[in-house]
Amino acid sequence: MDRLKILRIIILVIFIILISRAAYLQIINGDYFFRLSEGNRISVRPINAPRGKIIDSQGKVIVSNRLTYNLYLMQNEIPPGVSAEDILEDLSEISGIDSQRLIGNYRNTDAKSLVEPILLARHLSKEEMVVIVENNDLLPGIIVQEASLRDYIYPENLVHTTGYIGEISRNELISFNELGYNYKAGDFVGKSGLERQYEFYLAGQAGAEQIEVDNRGQKKQTLGIRKPIAGNDLTLNINFDLQQSVEEILKESFDRLRIEAEEDDERTKPTSAAAIVMDVNSGAVLAISSIPNYNLNLFAKGISNSEFQELSNNPLRPMLDRTVMSDYPPGSIFKLITGAAAMEELGVRADTSFYDPSGRFYLPNWSRPFRNWLDRGEGQLDFVRAMARSNNIVFYELGHELYKEYRGDKLAEYARKFGLDEKTGIDLPSEKTGVVPDDQWKREKFNEPWYPGDAVNLSIGQSNLLTTPLQIVQMFSVFANEGLLYKPQLVDKITSPEGEIIAEFEPVIKADLRSEISPSTFSALKQGLYDVVNQSYGTASHHFINFPIEVAGKTGTAQTSVALTNHAWFGGFAPYEDPEIAVVVLLENGGSSSFSVPIARDIIAHYFGVNQEDE
């Protein structure tokens, strides 16, 4: 009898435990397990959105997208009792994709729910895609989805300006999403150039497909689709035909000069080159190039560490955009600024006479002379001829006079009027400001005052002065149009995939110098630039003999900190009477401006359709 009672008590206790457990599951945690069962029944699969295209001013597509396939793991489609890592091992055996790569991507995911897809691999080969799809029944939870691969149609043109994309970093993920965007780990974003500058316009919005799956993870039906939204397109001011020609001219000259330097002990190899063509009446950038460069398609699929290290460790630094990310002393090109300051502040005129007795200039109480580039005196010459001859002695004298009158401030003030010592504002990231030294700068930097020798050196574009090629072409455009400082602009407009204009960029005048600098100053300086190119005594005239377009310009050979190594510049505009374009060419460590002038001439010839064989 006691045994029967004990058995009844045990059965009652078990029954109470079962009832309690059922109540706990259904009443207390019922909502949780309902949501879990729904997660196992409903799956959300990603639909990638194509990135916006980049198009030139003539409608030529420069950057687009092409079809590719990405590999995902859907955790809520994995049947009970099966581990994700076992499936990934099977996937590796079937596809040949490295299992450590797959498992590593799975473990490193930051997926916040079972229904969120985990990206295992991008850009499957056609063979990988086919074999995975064919073995879909053996790989529950594994899906292959169409995606877009960035297609740099001309991967070695407009490289630094276009820029490249790469996987989003943790810092970018946090900062972008704090701005209200919805990026996820594994997304590709712009890392440099226009791709970075216009990231939030170019990036599309991913879509999703909600489906019902059975207990084996197989799709039963589509419940709903949120369509992806393609990114917006950029239409540039760049003329791509001109761009390609500029790059071809620049690269051919750069390579030839390096080969020639190997055979001549007195010459140095240029280490890079840059060229820019800009509309002087709007600031529109028509062509812009920096070499050496690299192949953009290295980055489209995600560059390997070894490939990235090879680019990063290249001594010629091909990833550096010399047009905006490097600054250099401009040398004699700066004489335009010295001339403008002297004419406005010292009363110098076009016919003001100067005398160079020996090719040497001495400061009072200084024993070391400042030398002209020509090792002899040029005698009597007026201001315009001094500009055409690029006579250092005249500009030393002007720099010293400005120092005596204004110390280290006035020349720097005029440099800043023409856009030096600040970013141009071009629509590119990582632009340098350059340096215009003055008394305050030198005291802060070196705890020293501004000496007369500093002013004399600055007058010919030396003395810690640094400028970017873009600042120089912007400066030439001001002389070409006689007073308007335009912001350089690469993108003309942004349009939706349907063609609706999202943004349109009108010319921006950053400064109007016509009220500060007289027409006679501009006229004299322009005449000097004309004579540089067109008079027999001009420093660039040899290269423009019988050239059918009247060009105005200035040579510049800028000393560096390395002995016997100079940067070679030429800047100018054309046509002289009614300017359309400003052009600048820089050869980093190029030795002499005589090597940069022919490059600029060939670029101008191409722009105006000049057949140089017929000259």
C-alpha positions as CSV (number, residue, x, y, z in Angstrom):
1,M,0.0,0.0,0.0
2,D,2.9,2.4,0.9
3,R,4.6,1.6,-2.4
4,L,1.5,2.5,-4.4
5,K,1.1,5.8,-2.5
6,I,4.8,6.6,-3.2
7,L,4.3,5.8,-6.9
8,R,1.2,8.1,-7.1
9,I,3.1,10.9,-5.5
10,I,6.0,10.5,-8.0
11,I,3.6,10.5,-10.9
12,L,1.8,13.6,-9.5
13,V,5.2,15.4,-9.1
14,I,6.2,14.6,-12.7
15,F,2.8,15.8,-13.9
16,I,3.1,19.0,-12.0
17,I,6.6,19.6,-13.4
18,L,5.4,19.0,-17.0
19,I,2.4,21.3,-16.5
20,S,4.7,24.0,-15.1
21,R,7.2,23.6,-17.9
22,A,4.5,23.9,-20.5
23,A,3.1,27.0,-18.8
24,Y,6.6,28.5,-18.7
25,L,7.1,27.8,-22.4
26,Q,3.7,28.8,-23.6
27,I,2.7,31.6,-21.3
28,I,5.9,33.2,-19.9
29,N,8.2,32.7,-22.9
30,G,5.6,32.1,-25.5
31,D,6.3,35.3,-27.5
32,Y,10.0,34.5,-27.6
33,F,9.5,31.0,-29.0
34,F,6.9,32.2,-31.5
35,R,9.3,34.7,-32.9
36,L,12.0,32.0,-33.0
37,S,9.7,29.7,-34.9
38,E,8.8,32.5,-37.3
39,G,12.5,33.2,-37.8
40,N,13.0,29.6,-38.8
41,R,10.1,29.8,-41.2
42,I,10.7,33.2,-42.7
43,S,14.0,34.2,-44.2
44,V,15.2,37.6,-45.6
45,R,17.7,37.3,-48.5
46,P,19.7,40.4,-49.6
47,I,19.4,42.0,-53.0
48,N,22.5,44.2,-53.8
49,A,22.2,47.6,-55.3
50,P,24.5,48.7,-58.1
51,R,26.8,51.7,-57.4
52,G,26.3,54.9,-59.5
53,K,28.2,55.3,-62.7
54,I,30.9,57.9,-63.4
55,I,30.4,59.6,-66.9
56,D,32.5,62.1,-68.8
57,S,31.3,65.4,-70.2
58,Q,30.5,63.8,-73.6
59,G,28.4,61.0,-72.1
60,K,31.1,58.3,-72.2
61,V,30.8,55.9,-69.2
62,I,34.1,55.7,-67.4
63,V,33.1,53.6,-64.4
64,S,30.2,51.2,-64.2
65,N,29.3,47.8,-62.7
66,R,29.1,44.3,-64.0
67,L,27.3,41.2,-62.7
68,T,29.0,39.0,-60.1
69,Y,27.9,36.6,-57.4
70,N,28.3,36.7,-53.6
71,L,28.0,33.8,-51.2
72,Y,26.0,34.0,-48.0
73,L,25.0,31.8,-45.0
74,M,21.4,32.1,-43.8
75,Q,21.6,30.8,-40.2
76,N,17.8,30.4,-39.8
77,E,17.7,28.1,-42.8
78,I,20.0,25.6,-41.2
79,P,18.0,22.4,-40.1
80,P,18.0,21.5,-36.4
81,G,20.9,19.3,-35.3
82,V,23.2,20.6,-38.1
83,S,26.1,23.0,-37.2
84,A,27.0,25.9,-39.4
85,E,30.7,25.0,-39.4
86,D,30.0,21.4,-40.6
87,I,28.1,23.0,-43.5
88,L,31.0,25.3,-44.2
89,E,33.4,22.3,-44.3
90,D,31.1,20.6,-46.8
91,L,30.9,23.8,-48.8
92,S,34.7,24.0,-48.9
93,E,35.0,20.4,-50.2
94,I,32.4,20.9,-52.9
95,S,33.5,24.4,-54.1
96,G,37.2,24.4,-53.4
97,I,36.9,27.6,-51.4
98,D,39.3,27.6,-48.5
99,S,37.4,26.4,-45.4
100,Q,39.4,28.7,-43.0
101,R,38.3,31.7,-45.1
102,L,34.7,30.6,-44.9
103,I,34.8,29.8,-41.2
104,G,36.8,32.9,-40.4
105,N,34.2,35.1,-42.2
106,Y,31.4,33.3,-40.3
107,R,33.0,33.7,-36.9
108,N,33.9,37.4,-37.5
109,T,30.4,38.4,-38.5
110,D,28.5,41.0,-36.4
111,A,25.1,39.7,-37.5
112,K,22.6,40.7,-34.8
113,S,19.9,38.2,-35.6
114,L,19.4,34.7,-37.1
115,V,17.6,36.1,-40.1
116,E,20.5,38.5,-41.1
117,P,22.6,37.0,-43.9
118,I,26.3,36.4,-43.3
119,L,28.6,37.2,-46.2
120,L,31.1,34.3,-46.7
121,A,32.7,35.3,-50.0
122,R,32.5,37.9,-52.7
123,H,32.7,37.7,-56.4
124,L,32.6,34.0,-56.9
125,S,34.0,32.6,-60.1
126,K,31.5,31.2,-62.6
127,E,32.8,27.7,-61.8
128,E,32.4,28.2,-58.1
129,M,28.9,29.6,-58.5
130,V,27.7,26.8,-60.7
131,V,29.0,24.0,-58.5
132,I,27.5,25.5,-55.4
133,V,24.1,26.0,-57.0
134,E,24.1,22.5,-58.4
135,N,24.8,21.1,-54.9
136,N,22.2,23.3,-53.2
137,D,20.4,20.3,-51.6
138,L,23.6,19.3,-49.8
139,L,24.3,22.8,-48.4
140,P,21.3,24.0,-46.3
141,G,21.5,27.7,-45.4
142,I,24.0,28.4,-48.3
143,I,22.8,30.8,-50.9
144,V,24.3,32.5,-54.0
145,Q,23.0,36.0,-54.8
146,E,23.6,38.2,-57.7
147,A,25.7,41.3,-56.9
148,S,27.4,44.1,-58.8
149,L,31.2,44.3,-59.2
150,R,32.7,47.8,-59.8
151,D,33.9,47.9,-63.3
152,Y,36.7,50.5,-64.0
153,I,36.3,50.4,-67.8
154,Y,39.5,52.3,-68.3
155,P,41.4,51.1,-65.3
156,E,44.7,53.0,-66.0
157,N,43.1,56.3,-66.9
158,L,41.9,59.0,-64.5
159,V,43.1,56.8,-61.7
160,H,43.7,59.1,-58.8
161,T,40.8,61.3,-59.7
162,T,38.3,58.4,-59.9
163,G,39.7,56.7,-56.8
164,Y,38.9,53.2,-55.7
165,I,36.6,51.3,-53.4
166,G,37.3,48.9,-50.5
167,E,35.7,47.1,-47.6
168,I,34.3,49.5,-45.0
169,S,36.5,49.9,-41.9
170,R,35.2,49.8,-38.4
171,N,35.7,53.5,-38.0
172,E,33.9,54.3,-41.3
173,L,31.1,52.0,-40.3
174,I,30.6,53.9,-37.0
175,S,31.0,57.4,-38.5
176,F,28.8,56.8,-41.5
177,N,26.0,55.3,-39.5
178,E,26.2,58.1,-37.0
179,L,25.4,60.4,-39.9
180,G,22.2,58.4,-40.4
181,Y,23.2,56.0,-43.2
182,N,22.7,52.2,-43.0
183,Y,26.0,50.5,-43.8
184,K,26.9,47.0,-42.7
185,A,30.1,45.2,-42.1
186,G,31.5,43.9,-45.4
187,D,30.0,46.7,-47.5
188,F,32.3,48.3,-50.1
189,V,32.7,52.1,-49.9
190,G,34.8,54.8,-51.6
191,K,38.3,55.0,-50.3
192,S,39.9,57.7,-52.4
193,G,39.1,60.2,-55.2
194,L,35.6,60.8,-56.4
195,E,34.5,57.4,-55.1
196,R,35.2,58.7,-51.6
197,Q,34.2,62.3,-52.1
198,Y,30.7,61.4,-53.4
199,E,30.3,58.1,-51.5
200,F,26.8,59.0,-50.2
201,Y,25.6,59.8,-53.7
202,L,27.2,56.9,-55.4
203,A,26.2,54.2,-52.9
204,G,22.9,52.5,-53.7
205,Q,20.4,51.2,-51.1
206,A,20.3,47.4,-50.8
207,G,17.0,45.6,-51.2
208,A,15.7,42.3,-49.7
209,E,13.5,39.4,-50.6
210,Q,11.4,37.9,-47.8
211,I,10.7,34.2,-48.4
212,E,9.1,31.3,-46.6
213,V,11.3,28.2,-46.2
214,D,10.5,24.6,-45.2
215,N,12.1,22.7,-42.4
216,R,15.0,21.8,-44.7
217,G,15.7,25.4,-45.5
218,Q,14.3,25.2,-49.0
219,K,12.4,28.1,-50.5
220,K,8.6,27.6,-50.6
221,Q,7.4,31.0,-51.7
222,T,8.2,34.7,-51.9
223,L,6.4,36.8,-49.3
224,G,7.6,40.2,-50.3
225,I,10.4,42.1,-52.1
226,R,11.9,45.5,-51.2
227,K,13.5,46.6,-54.5
228,P,17.1,47.9,-54.4
229,I,17.8,51.5,-55.3
230,A,20.8,52.0,-57.6
231,G,23.3,54.8,-56.7
232,N,23.3,58.1,-58.4
233,D,25.5,58.9,-61.4
234,L,28.2,61.5,-61.6
235,T,28.7,63.4,-64.8
236,L,32.1,65.1,-64.9
237,N,33.6,68.2,-66.5
238,I,36.4,65.9,-67.7
239,N,36.6,65.3,-71.5
240,F,37.8,61.7,-71.5
241,D,39.3,61.9,-75.0
242,L,41.4,64.9,-73.9
243,Q,42.2,63.1,-70.6
244,Q,43.6,60.1,-72.4
245,S,45.7,62.2,-74.6
246,V,47.1,64.2,-71.7
247,E,48.0,61.0,-69.9
248,E,49.6,59.5,-73.0
249,I,51.7,62.6,-73.6
250,L,52.7,62.9,-69.9
251,K,53.6,59.2,-69.6
252,E,55.5,59.0,-72.8
253,S,57.6,62.0,-71.8
254,F,58.1,60.8,-68.3
255,D,59.3,57.4,-69.4
256,R,61.6,58.9,-72.0
257,L,63.1,61.4,-69.6
258,R,63.9,58.7,-67.1
259,I,65.6,56.5,-69.8
260,E,67.6,59.5,-71.0
261,A,68.7,60.3,-67.5
262,E,70.1,56.8,-67.0
263,E,72.5,57.6,-69.9
264,D,73.5,61.1,-68.7
265,D,75.2,61.5,-65.3
266,E,74.4,65.2,-65.2
267,R,70.7,64.6,-65.3
268,T,68.3,63.3,-62.7
269,K,65.4,61.0,-63.2
270,P,62.0,62.6,-62.7
271,T,60.1,60.8,-59.9
272,S,56.6,61.7,-60.9
273,A,54.7,64.1,-63.2
274,A,51.4,66.0,-63.1
275,A,49.3,67.9,-65.7
276,I,46.0,69.8,-65.4
277,V,43.8,71.5,-68.0
278,M,41.2,73.9,-66.6
279,D,38.6,76.1,-68.2
280,V,39.6,79.7,-67.2
281,N,36.1,81.0,-67.4
282,S,34.4,78.5,-65.1
283,G,37.0,76.5,-63.1
284,A,35.8,73.3,-64.8
285,V,38.6,70.7,-64.8
286,L,38.8,69.2,-68.3
287,A,41.8,66.9,-67.7
288,I,43.9,66.0,-64.7
289,S,46.6,63.5,-64.4
290,S,49.3,62.2,-62.0
291,I,51.8,59.6,-62.8
292,P,53.0,57.0,-62.0
293,N,49.6,55.4,-61.2
294,Y,48.2,51.9,-60.8
295,N,45.4,49.6,-62.1
296,L,42.0,50.5,-60.5
297,N,40.6,47.0,-61.0
298,L,43.1,45.7,-58.4
299,F,40.7,47.2,-55.9
300,A,37.4,46.2,-57.5
301,K,37.2,42.7,-55.9
302,G,39.2,43.6,-52.9
303,I,43.0,44.0,-53.2
304,S,45.2,41.3,-51.5
305,N,47.5,42.4,-48.8
306,S,50.6,41.5,-50.8
307,E,49.4,43.6,-53.8
308,F,48.6,46.5,-51.5
309,Q,52.0,46.3,-49.9
310,E,53.7,46.2,-53.3
311,L,52.0,49.4,-54.2
312,S,52.6,51.1,-50.9
313,N,56.3,50.2,-50.9
314,N,57.0,51.3,-54.5
315,P,59.6,54.1,-54.1
316,L,57.8,56.2,-56.8
317,R,54.6,56.2,-54.7
318,P,52.1,55.5,-57.4
319,M,49.1,55.9,-55.1
320,L,49.9,59.5,-54.4
321,D,48.0,62.1,-56.4
322,R,50.6,64.8,-57.2
323,T,48.0,67.2,-58.4
324,V,46.5,67.8,-55.0
325,M,48.2,65.7,-52.4
326,S,51.8,66.9,-52.9
327,D,53.2,70.5,-52.8
328,Y,56.3,71.9,-54.2
329,P,58.2,75.2,-54.5
330,P,56.9,76.8,-57.7
331,G,60.2,78.5,-58.6
332,S,60.0,81.4,-61.1
333,I,56.3,80.9,-61.7
334,F,55.9,82.8,-58.5
335,K,57.4,85.9,-60.2
336,L,53.8,86.6,-61.4
337,I,52.8,87.2,-57.7
338,T,56.0,89.3,-57.0
339,G,55.3,91.3,-60.1
340,A,51.6,91.9,-59.2
341,A,52.7,93.1,-55.7
342,A,55.4,95.3,-57.0
343,M,53.2,97.0,-59.6
344,E,50.4,97.6,-57.1
345,E,52.5,98.5,-54.0
346,L,55.7,99.9,-55.4
347,G,54.5,101.7,-58.5
348,V,56.4,99.5,-61.0
349,R,55.1,99.7,-64.5
350,A,55.6,97.7,-67.7
351,D,58.3,100.0,-68.9
352,T,60.1,100.5,-65.6
353,S,63.8,100.1,-66.2
354,F,66.1,97.8,-64.3
355,Y,69.8,97.0,-64.6
356,D,71.5,93.6,-64.2
357,P,75.3,94.3,-64.2
358,S,76.7,90.9,-63.3
359,G,74.0,88.3,-62.8
360,R,74.4,88.7,-59.0
361,F,72.4,90.6,-56.4
362,Y,73.9,91.7,-53.0
363,L,71.9,92.6,-50.0
364,P,73.4,95.4,-47.8
365,N,75.9,94.0,-45.3
366,W,75.6,90.5,-46.8
367,S,78.7,89.0,-48.5
368,R,76.9,86.0,-50.2
369,P,75.4,87.0,-53.6
370,F,72.0,85.8,-54.9
371,R,72.5,84.6,-58.4
372,N,70.6,84.7,-61.7
373,W,70.0,81.5,-63.6
374,L,72.2,83.0,-66.3
375,D,75.8,83.4,-65.1
376,R,76.3,86.9,-66.5
377,G,74.7,90.2,-66.4
378,E,71.9,91.0,-68.9
379,G,72.3,94.8,-68.7
380,Q,69.3,97.2,-69.1
381,L,65.9,95.6,-69.3
382,D,62.4,96.7,-68.5
383,F,59.9,94.9,-66.3
384,V,58.1,93.0,-69.1
385,R,61.4,91.8,-70.6
386,A,62.6,90.8,-67.1
387,M,59.5,88.6,-66.9
388,A,60.1,87.1,-70.3
389,R,63.7,86.5,-69.5
390,S,62.8,85.2,-66.0
391,N,65.6,87.5,-64.7
392,N,66.2,86.7,-61.0
393,I,68.1,89.9,-60.3
394,V,65.1,92.2,-61.1
395,F,62.8,90.1,-58.9
396,Y,65.4,89.9,-56.1
397,E,65.4,93.7,-56.2
398,L,61.6,93.8,-56.1
399,G,61.4,91.4,-53.2
400,H,63.9,93.4,-51.3
401,E,62.0,96.6,-51.9
402,L,58.8,95.0,-50.7
403,Y,60.7,93.8,-47.6
404,K,62.0,97.3,-46.8
405,E,58.5,98.7,-47.1
406,Y,56.3,95.9,-45.6
407,R,58.7,93.3,-44.1
408,G,57.5,89.8,-44.6
409,D,53.8,90.4,-45.1
410,K,52.9,92.1,-48.4
411,L,54.3,89.4,-50.7
412,A,52.6,86.7,-48.7
413,E,49.3,88.7,-48.8
414,Y,49.4,88.8,-52.6
415,A,50.1,85.1,-52.8
416,R,47.0,84.5,-50.8
417,K,44.9,86.8,-53.0
418,F,45.7,84.4,-55.9
419,G,44.6,81.3,-53.9
420,L,47.9,80.1,-52.5
421,D,48.2,78.9,-48.9
422,E,44.6,77.4,-48.9
423,K,42.8,74.5,-50.4
424,T,41.3,75.3,-53.8
425,G,38.1,73.5,-52.7
426,I,38.1,71.0,-55.6
427,D,35.8,68.1,-55.0
428,L,38.5,65.6,-54.1
429,P,39.6,64.4,-50.6
430,S,43.1,64.9,-49.1
431,E,43.9,68.2,-50.8
432,K,46.9,70.0,-49.4
433,T,46.9,73.7,-48.4
434,G,50.5,74.4,-49.4
435,V,52.6,76.9,-47.4
436,V,53.1,80.7,-47.9
437,P,55.8,81.7,-45.4
438,D,55.8,85.2,-43.8
439,D,57.1,86.7,-40.6
440,Q,54.4,85.2,-38.3
441,W,54.8,81.8,-39.9
442,K,58.6,81.8,-39.5
443,R,58.4,82.9,-35.9
444,E,55.9,80.1,-35.1
445,K,57.8,77.5,-37.1
446,F,61.5,78.4,-36.3
447,N,61.2,81.1,-33.6
448,E,63.1,83.4,-35.9
449,P,62.2,86.8,-37.5
450,W,61.7,87.3,-41.3
451,Y,65.1,88.4,-42.7
452,P,65.8,90.2,-46.0
453,G,67.2,87.0,-47.5
454,D,63.9,85.3,-46.9
455,A,62.1,88.0,-48.8
456,V,64.6,87.8,-51.7
457,N,64.3,84.0,-51.9
458,L,60.5,84.2,-51.7
459,S,60.4,86.7,-54.6
460,I,61.5,83.9,-57.0
461,G,59.3,81.1,-55.5
462,Q,61.7,79.6,-52.9
463,S,62.1,80.2,-49.1
464,N,59.8,77.4,-47.8
465,L,57.1,78.3,-50.3
466,L,55.0,75.2,-51.3
467,T,52.2,75.0,-53.8
468,T,50.2,72.2,-55.4
469,P,49.9,72.0,-59.2
470,L,46.2,72.6,-58.8
471,Q,46.8,75.9,-57.0
472,I,49.2,76.9,-59.8
473,V,46.7,76.2,-62.6
474,Q,44.0,78.1,-60.7
475,M,46.5,81.0,-60.3
476,F,47.1,81.1,-64.1
477,S,43.4,81.2,-64.8
478,V,43.1,84.4,-62.7
479,F,45.7,86.1,-65.0
480,A,44.0,84.7,-68.0
481,N,40.6,86.1,-67.2
482,E,42.1,89.2,-65.4
483,G,40.8,88.9,-61.9
484,L,38.3,86.1,-61.3
485,L,39.4,83.2,-59.0
486,Y,37.2,80.2,-59.8
487,K,36.9,77.1,-57.6
488,P,38.1,74.1,-59.6
489,Q,35.3,71.6,-60.2
490,L,35.4,68.0,-61.4
491,V,31.7,67.0,-61.2
492,D,29.2,68.9,-63.4
493,K,26.0,67.2,-62.1
494,I,24.6,64.3,-60.2
495,T,21.6,62.4,-61.6
496,S,19.4,59.6,-60.3
497,P,19.2,56.3,-62.2
498,E,16.1,57.7,-63.9
499,G,17.9,60.8,-65.1
500,E,16.5,63.2,-62.5
501,I,19.0,65.9,-61.6
502,I,19.9,65.6,-57.9
503,A,22.6,68.3,-57.9
504,E,24.1,70.6,-60.5
505,F,27.3,72.6,-59.9
506,E,27.5,76.1,-61.3
507,P,30.8,78.0,-61.5
508,V,31.9,79.4,-58.1
509,I,33.9,82.6,-57.9
510,K,35.9,82.4,-54.8
511,A,37.4,85.9,-55.2
512,D,37.1,88.9,-57.5
513,L,40.5,90.7,-57.7
514,R,39.4,93.2,-60.3
515,S,38.8,95.8,-57.5
516,E,42.2,95.1,-56.0
517,I,44.5,94.8,-59.0
518,S,44.4,97.3,-61.8
519,P,43.9,96.4,-65.4
520,S,47.3,97.8,-66.2
521,T,48.9,95.3,-63.9
522,F,47.2,92.4,-65.5
523,S,48.0,93.8,-68.9
524,A,51.7,94.1,-68.2
525,L,52.0,90.6,-66.6
526,K,50.1,89.0,-69.5
527,Q,52.4,90.7,-71.9
528,G,55.3,89.3,-70.0
529,L,53.8,85.8,-70.2
530,Y,53.2,86.3,-74.0
531,D,56.8,87.3,-74.5
532,V,58.0,84.2,-72.6
533,V,56.5,82.1,-75.3
534,N,56.5,84.2,-78.4
535,Q,59.6,86.5,-78.3
536,S,63.0,85.1,-79.3
537,Y,64.4,85.9,-76.0
538,G,61.6,84.3,-74.0
539,T,62.6,81.3,-71.9
540,A,60.0,79.0,-73.6
541,S,60.0,80.4,-77.1
542,H,62.2,77.7,-78.6
543,H,59.5,75.2,-78.1
544,F,56.7,77.2,-79.7
545,I,58.3,78.3,-83.0
546,N,55.6,78.4,-85.7
547,F,53.0,77.2,-83.2
548,P,49.7,78.4,-84.7
549,I,48.0,79.2,-81.4
550,E,49.2,82.2,-79.4
551,V,50.1,80.9,-76.0
552,A,51.1,82.8,-72.9
553,G,53.1,81.1,-70.1
554,K,55.9,80.9,-67.6
555,T,58.7,78.5,-66.9
556,G,59.8,77.6,-63.4
557,T,62.8,75.6,-62.2
558,A,62.5,75.2,-58.5
559,Q,65.3,74.1,-56.2
560,T,64.8,71.3,-53.8
561,S,66.7,70.2,-50.6
562,V,68.5,67.6,-52.7
563,A,71.7,68.9,-54.5
564,L,71.4,69.2,-58.3
565,T,67.7,68.1,-58.2
566,N,65.1,70.6,-59.3
567,H,61.4,70.5,-60.0
568,A,60.5,71.5,-63.6
569,W,57.3,73.6,-64.1
570,F,55.4,75.2,-67.0
571,G,52.1,77.0,-66.6
572,G,50.2,79.1,-69.1
573,F,47.0,79.8,-70.9
574,A,45.7,79.9,-74.5
575,P,44.6,81.5,-76.8
576,Y,46.3,84.7,-75.6
577,E,43.7,87.2,-76.9
578,D,40.6,85.2,-75.7
579,P,41.8,82.6,-73.2
580,E,39.9,79.3,-73.0
581,I,42.2,77.0,-71.0
582,A,44.9,77.2,-68.4
583,V,47.5,74.4,-68.4
584,V,50.1,73.4,-65.9
585,V,52.8,70.7,-66.1
586,L,55.1,69.6,-63.3
587,L,58.0,67.2,-63.4
588,E,58.9,66.3,-59.9
589,N,62.7,66.2,-59.8
590,G,62.6,66.8,-63.5
591,G,65.7,69.0,-63.6
592,S,64.9,71.8,-65.9
593,S,61.7,73.6,-67.1
594,S,63.0,72.9,-70.7
595,F,61.6,69.4,-70.2
596,S,58.1,70.4,-69.0
597,V,57.5,73.0,-71.8
598,P,57.2,70.5,-74.6
599,I,54.7,68.5,-72.6
600,A,52.5,71.5,-72.1
601,R,52.8,72.5,-75.8
602,D,51.7,69.0,-76.9
603,I,48.7,69.1,-74.6
604,I,47.7,72.5,-75.9
605,A,48.1,71.3,-79.5
606,H,45.8,68.4,-78.8
607,Y,43.2,70.5,-77.2
608,F,43.1,72.9,-80.2
609,G,43.5,70.2,-82.8
610,V,46.9,71.4,-84.0
611,N,48.7,68.9,-86.3
612,Q,52.3,69.5,-85.2
613,E,53.7,67.6,-88.2
614,D,52.5,70.4,-90.4
615,E,54.1,73.2,-88.5
